[in-house]
Amino acid sequence: MDREARIKDLISQMTLEEKVSQLSHKSAAIPRLGIPEYNWWNECLHGVARAGIATVFPQAIALAATFDEDFVHEVAVAISDEARAKHNEAIKQGNRGQYWGLTFWTPNINIFRDPRWGRGQETYGEDPFLTSAIGLAFMRGLQGDDPENLKLAACAKHFAVHSGPEKFRHTFDAYTSKKDLFETYLPAFKALVDAGVESVMGAYNRTLGEPCCGSYYLLKDIL
């Protein structure tokens, strides 16, 4: 049975309660199907975070300032090497907890227009072309070049128009023109999705009146 068939077979055997148990970042084990617990939360914007000692590279905004896609790719390869090693050792020790998995909520490809945004240093700056190029290089370095098997899973975030204010990220409504949306905020997401990024994280805020994680326009019409 190939991988896709195996996945469909497992899902078909899951009860509704078991499916619901997989919807948070901490997915429960399903012993009867041989599915172990898994925690989806991990970070590696400029090095493997919160999982013991790791190499700390310059923050994302500084990596983008190099304008060097090959260098950024090498950085991401080194990060994914460490991430794989840490994950493999954790599994040997029976540790399936937070920050030890292979799903990383990286890169942050939001557009950084306002220096008052407290997470701007996580991004690649204000230019959509540079953000696309650096984001692609980083994503490819993380996921590897094996067409059949991911080295780890990258995540393009936060979709979309998430650029502060941080204090009100759960409540503010980001309004932008369609022209600005498609020329500024979406190009990097399109570039990474077209290149095969494994996942996309919805933004915390609303955009054009709809919560991003429940926006028909963003998730269905665009994504």
Backbone hydrogen bonds in HBPLUS format (Angstrom, degrees):
<---DONOR---> <-ACCEPTOR-->    atom                        ^
c    i                          cat <-CA-CA->   ^        H-A-AA   ^      H-
h    n   atom  resd res      DA  || num        DHA   H-A  angle D-A-AA Bond
n    s   type  num  typ     dist DA aas  dist angle  dist       angle   num
A0006-ARG N   A0002-ASP O   2.91 MM   4  6.11 153.4  1.98 153.0 161.5     1
A0007-ILE N   A0003-ARG O   2.93 MM   4  6.22 156.1  1.99 153.8 159.9     2
A0008-LYS N   A0004-GLU O   3.04 MM   4  6.28 167.7  2.06 150.3 153.1     3
A0009-ASP N   A0005-ALA O   2.91 MM   4  6.06 151.0  1.99 143.5 152.1     4
A0010-LEU N   A0006-ARG O   2.94 MM   4  6.19 158.2  1.99 149.5 154.5     5
A0011-ILE N   A0007-ILE O   2.97 MM   4  6.24 168.3  1.99 156.9 159.8     6
A0012-SER N   A0008-LYS O   2.98 MM   4  6.09 153.5  2.05 142.8 150.1     7
A0013-GLN N   A0010-LEU O   3.05 MM   3  5.27 139.9  2.22 101.8 113.3     8
A0014-MET N   A0011-ILE O   3.15 MM   3  5.23 152.6  2.22 103.2 111.4     9
A0019-LYS N   A0015-THR O   2.96 MM   4  6.28 152.9  2.04 150.5 158.1    10
A0020-VAL N   A0016-LEU O   2.96 MM   4  6.24 161.0  1.99 153.0 157.9    11
A0021-SER N   A0017-GLU O   3.03 MM   4  6.25 145.2  2.16 140.3 149.7    12
A0022-GLN N   A0019-LYS O   3.07 MM   3  5.44 158.5  2.11 109.7 116.5    13
A0023-LEU N   A0020-VAL O   3.10 MM   3  5.46 169.0  2.11 120.0 121.3    14
A0028-ALA N   A0021-SER O   3.32 MM   7  5.73 160.4  2.36 134.3 137.4    15
A0040-TRP N   A0025-HIS O   2.68 MM  15  4.92 160.9  1.72 152.1 156.4    16
A0027-SER N   A0038-TYR O   2.74 MM  11  5.16 147.5  1.84 177.2 166.7    17
A0038-TYR N   A0027-SER O   3.01 MM  11  5.16 161.2  2.05 139.6 144.2    18
A0030-ILE N   A0035-ILE O   2.78 MM   5  4.97 161.6  1.82 144.4 150.8    19
A0033-LEU N   A0030-ILE O   3.00 MM   3  5.73 152.3  2.07 123.6 131.3    20
A0035-ILE N   A0030-ILE O   3.19 MM   5  4.97 164.6  2.21 134.4 130.0    21
A0034-GLY N   A0031-PRO O   2.99 MM   3  4.86 158.2  2.04 102.8 109.8    22
A0099-TYR N   A0041-TRP O   3.14 MM  58  5.94 148.4  2.24 174.8 175.3    23
A0105-TRP N   A0042-ASN O   2.80 MM  63  6.02 172.7  1.80 152.2 149.9    24
A0049-ALA N   A0043-GLU O   3.07 MM   6  5.53 165.2  2.10 154.1 149.4    25
A0057-PHE N   A0046-HIS O   2.83 MM  11  5.08 158.4  1.87 157.8 159.9    26
A0062-ALA N   A0059-GLN O   2.90 MM   3  5.45 131.0  2.14 114.9 127.9    27
A0063-LEU N   A0059-GLN O   3.05 MM   4  6.41 151.1  2.13 148.9 157.9    28
A0064-ALA N   A0060-ALA O   2.95 MM   4  6.24 159.9  1.99 156.9 161.4    29
A0061-ILE N   A0121-GLN O   3.15 MM  60  5.13 150.1  2.25 150.4 145.3    30
A0065-ALA N   A0061-ILE O   3.24 MM   4  6.37 138.0  2.43 127.7 138.2    31
A0066-THR N   A0063-LEU O   3.15 MM   3  5.56 157.6  2.20 107.4 114.3    32
A0067-PHE N   A0064-ALA O   3.01 MM   3  5.57 152.6  2.09 115.9 123.2    33
A0072-VAL N   A0068-ASP O   3.07 MM   4  6.33 165.5  2.09 153.9 158.0    34
A0073-HIS N   A0069-GLU O   2.90 MM   4  6.07 154.0  1.97 146.8 154.2    35
A0074-GLU N   A0070-ASP O   3.02 MM   4  6.30 154.5  2.08 145.2 151.6    36
A0075-VAL N   A0071-PHE O   2.96 MM   4  6.31 153.6  2.03 151.0 158.5    37
A0076-ALA N   A0072-VAL O   3.01 MM   4  6.30 160.6  2.05 149.9 154.5    38
A0077-VAL N   A0073-HIS O   2.91 MM   4  6.20 150.6  2.00 149.2 157.7    39
A0078-ALA N   A0074-GLU O   3.03 MM   4  6.28 160.5  2.07 149.0 153.3    40
A0079-ILE N   A0075-VAL O   2.97 MM   4  6.28 156.0  2.03 149.2 156.3    41
A0080-SER N   A0076-ALA O   2.88 MM   4  6.10 160.3  1.92 148.3 153.4    42
A0081-ASP N   A0077-VAL O   2.90 MM   4  6.14 145.6  2.02 146.7 156.4    43
A0082-GLU N   A0078-ALA O   3.13 MM   4  6.42 163.2  2.15 149.6 152.5    44
A0083-ALA N   A0079-ILE O   2.86 MM   4  6.10 156.6  1.91 149.3 157.0    45
A0084-ARG N   A0080-SER O   2.95 MM   4  6.01 161.5  1.98 144.3 148.2    46
A0085-ALA N   A0081-ASP O   3.07 MM   4  6.30 163.1  2.10 148.6 153.4    47
A0086-LYS N   A0082-GLU O   2.89 MM   4  6.08 164.0  1.91 153.9 158.1    48
A0087-HIS N   A0083-ALA O   2.93 MM   4  6.08 160.4  1.97 147.9 153.7    49
A0088-ASN N   A0084-ARG O   2.88 MM   4  6.06 168.5  1.90 154.7 157.8    50
A0089-GLU N   A0085-ALA O   3.06 MM   4  6.23 161.4  2.10 148.4 153.2    51
A0090-ALA N   A0086-LYS O   2.92 MM   4  6.08 154.5  1.99 145.6 153.4    52
A0091-ILE N   A0087-HIS O   2.94 MM   4  6.20 160.5  1.98 157.8 161.8    53
A0092-LYS N   A0088-ASN O   3.14 MM   4  6.39 154.6  2.20 142.5 149.2    54
A0093-GLN N   A0089-GLU O   3.16 MM   4  6.44 140.7  2.32 140.9 150.9    55
A0093-GLN N   A0090-ALA O   3.04 MM   3  5.11 125.6  2.35  95.6 109.9    56
A0095-ASN N   A0090-ALA O   2.79 MM   5  4.91 163.7  1.81 150.5 144.8    57
A0094-GLY N   A0091-ILE O   2.97 MM   3  4.90 161.6  2.01 105.0 109.9    58
A0100-TRP N   A0097-GLY O   3.36 MM   3  5.98 145.5  2.48 138.8 136.8    59
A0153-ALA N   A0102-LEU O   2.86 MM  51  6.18 171.1  1.87 167.1 170.0    60
A0104-PHE N   A0153-ALA O   2.87 MM  49  6.01 163.8  1.90 167.3 170.1    61
A0155-CYS N   A0106-THR O   2.70 MM  49  4.99 173.2  1.70 134.6 136.0    62
A0157-LYS N   A0107-PRO O   3.20 MM  50  6.50 154.6  2.27 160.1 163.1    63
A0109-ILE N   A0157-LYS O   2.84 MM  48  6.00 146.2  1.95 166.6 175.8    64
A0112-PHE N   A0125-GLY O   2.93 MM  13  4.94 176.5  1.93 119.4 120.5    65
A0117-TRP N   A0114-ASP O   2.98 MM   3  5.86 170.5  1.99 129.9 132.2    66
A0120-GLY N   A0117-TRP O   3.26 MM   3  5.57 165.3  2.28 119.3 118.8    67
A0122-GLU N   A0119-ARG O   2.98 MM   3  5.65 160.4  2.02 119.2 125.5    68
A0123-THR N   A0120-GLY O   3.05 MM   3  5.54 162.4  2.08 115.6 121.2    69
A0131-THR N   A0127-ASP O   2.94 MM   4  6.04 163.2  1.97 154.1 159.7    70
A0132-SER N   A0128-PRO O   3.02 MM   4  6.02 152.0  2.10 135.1 142.1    71
A0133-ALA N   A0129-PHE O   3.01 MM   4  6.28 164.4  2.03 152.0 155.8    72
A0134-ILE N   A0130-LEU O   2.88 MM   4  6.01 177.3  1.88 161.9 162.7    73
A0135-GLY N   A0131-THR O   2.87 MM   4  5.66 152.2  1.94 137.5 146.8    74
A0136-LEU N   A0132-SER O   2.94 MM   4  6.00 155.4  2.00 144.6 150.7    75
A0137-ALA N   A0133-ALA O   3.14 MM   4  6.36 163.0  2.17 144.9 149.3    76
A0138-PHE N   A0134-ILE O   2.96 MM   4  6.16 161.2  2.00 152.0 157.0    77
A0139-MET N   A0135-GLY O   2.89 MM   4  6.00 165.0  1.91 149.2 153.9    78
A0140-ARG N   A0136-LEU O   2.93 MM   4  6.06 166.9  1.95 154.7 157.9    79
A0141-GLY N   A0137-ALA O   3.09 MM   4  6.22 150.7  2.18 139.6 147.6    80
A0142-LEU N   A0138-PHE O   3.02 MM   4  6.29 147.8  2.12 148.3 156.9    81
A0143-GLN N   A0139-MET O   2.96 MM   4  6.17 169.5  1.97 158.1 160.2    82
A0144-GLY N   A0140-ARG O   3.01 MM   4  5.76 140.9  2.16 140.1 147.8    83
A0151-LYS N   A0143-GLN O   2.89 MM   8  4.91 171.9  1.90 130.0 130.7    84
A0156-ALA N   A0199-SER O   2.97 MM  43  6.42 156.7  2.03 149.5 145.3    85
A0201-MET N   A0156-ALA O   2.92 MM  45  6.17 160.0  1.96 144.9 150.9    86
A0159-PHE N   A0201-MET O   2.81 MM  42  6.04 172.7  1.82 155.9 157.3    87
A0203-ALA N   A0159-PHE O   2.85 MM  44  4.87 150.9  1.93 120.3 114.8    88
A0168-PHE N   A0165-PRO O   3.10 MM   3  5.68 139.2  2.28 113.0 123.1    89
A0169-ARG N   A0166-GLU O   3.21 MM   3  5.05 163.2  2.24 114.2 111.4    90
A0171-THR N   A0168-PHE O   2.98 MM   3  5.42 160.2  2.02 116.8 123.3    91
A0172-PHE N   A0168-PHE O   2.88 MM   4  5.68 159.8  1.92 179.1 172.2    92
A0206-ARG N   A0172-PHE O   3.04 MM  34  6.23 179.1  2.04 162.1 162.1    93
A0174-ALA N   A0206-ARG O   2.84 MM  32  6.02 175.8  1.84 137.5 136.7    94
A0208-LEU N   A0174-ALA O   2.94 MM  34  6.08 160.1  1.98 142.4 148.2    95
A0181-LEU N   A0177-SER O   2.86 MM   4  6.06 157.8  1.90 151.9 159.1    96
A0182-PHE N   A0178-LYS O   2.99 MM   4  6.15 166.8  2.01 151.5 153.3    97
A0183-GLU N   A0179-LYS O   2.89 MM   4  5.91 145.5  2.01 145.8 156.1    98
A0184-THR N   A0180-ASP O   2.84 MM   4  5.31 146.5  1.95 137.9 144.1    99
A0186-LEU N   A0181-LEU O   3.00 MM   5  6.11 134.9  2.21 163.5 177.1   100
A0189-PHE N   A0186-LEU O   3.04 MM   3  5.30 117.3  2.45 107.1 122.6   101
A0190-LYS N   A0186-LEU O   2.99 MM   4  6.25 163.0  2.02 163.4 168.9   102
A0191-ALA N   A0187-PRO O   2.93 MM   4  6.14 158.7  1.97 149.9 155.8   103
A0192-LEU N   A0188-ALA O   3.04 MM   4  6.26 162.6  2.08 149.3 152.8   104
A0193-VAL N   A0189-PHE O   2.90 MM   4  6.01 165.3  1.92 154.3 159.0   105
A0194-ASP N   A0190-LYS O   2.89 MM   4  5.90 165.1  1.91 149.1 154.0   106
A0195-ALA N   A0191-ALA O   3.13 MM   4  6.21 135.8  2.34 133.1 144.5   107
A0197-VAL N   A0192-LEU O   2.96 MM   5  5.48 160.8  2.00 145.6 146.9   108
A0196-GLY N   A0193-VAL O   3.07 MM   3  5.18 159.8  2.11 105.0 111.4   109
A0212-CYS N   A0205-ASN O   3.04 MM   7  6.16 173.2  2.04 149.8 151.2   110
A0207-THR N   A0210-GLU O   2.88 MM   3  5.51 155.5  1.94 152.8 151.6   111
A0210-GLU N   A0207-THR O   3.23 MM   3  5.51 172.0  2.24 116.2 116.3   112
A0214-GLY N   A0211-PRO O   2.88 MM   3  5.34 158.9  1.93 117.1 124.0   113
A0215-SER N   A0212-CYS O   3.48 MM   3  5.00 171.5  2.49 100.7  99.7   114
A0219-LEU N   A0215-SER O   2.88 MM   4  5.87 167.5  1.89 156.3 159.5   115
A0220-LYS N   A0216-TYR O   2.86 MM   4  5.15 149.6  1.95 130.0 139.2   116
A0221-ASP N   A0216-TYR O   3.14 MM   5  6.63 157.1  2.19 151.7 158.8   117
A0222-ILE N   A0217-TYR O   3.06 MM   5  6.33 134.5  2.27 150.0 163.2   118
A0223-LEU N   A0218-LEU O   2.87 MM   5  6.03 164.0  1.90 151.1 156.5   119
